[in-house]
């Protein structure tokens, strides 16, 4: 679909750009909560995810899929939230599995890291989880939430 349909390629690129903005919000909120306010990592990850999700819904509705208006916004946001909450479960599981091993990996590299190894490990785990969940979110949202788009 994406490889052969130029309209879908544009949508995917827009979805990826929206996702990149959401990731910046996500990482920023995560680091602010975790590093600055000492909120536990998994809780900070969940709060930051919801922050990014709110931005992503808004931008996807108005920019990626502006022609998607046959569904009421409440119905569409509900579908988007369900897809993203499943994505949050996937992400939280991946994050929980990877955060400690990646923190240990960075701790073993050097003592001259630009920030604590634990923080680098958390961000590396978050980056891997975000990449996997972005693919999930695009395809499920495209074929369910925004299935009214030709």
PEFENCOR-V87544 format. One record per helix or strand. SS is the DSSP state (H for helix, E for strand). FROM is the first residue (numbers start at 1). TO is the last residue. If there is no record, write none. Layout:
# PEFENCOR-V87544
ss & from & to
SS & FROM & TO
SS & FROM & TO
This chain:
# PEFENCOR-V87544
ss & from & to
H & 6 & 36
H & 41 & 64
H & 73 & 109
H & 117 & 145
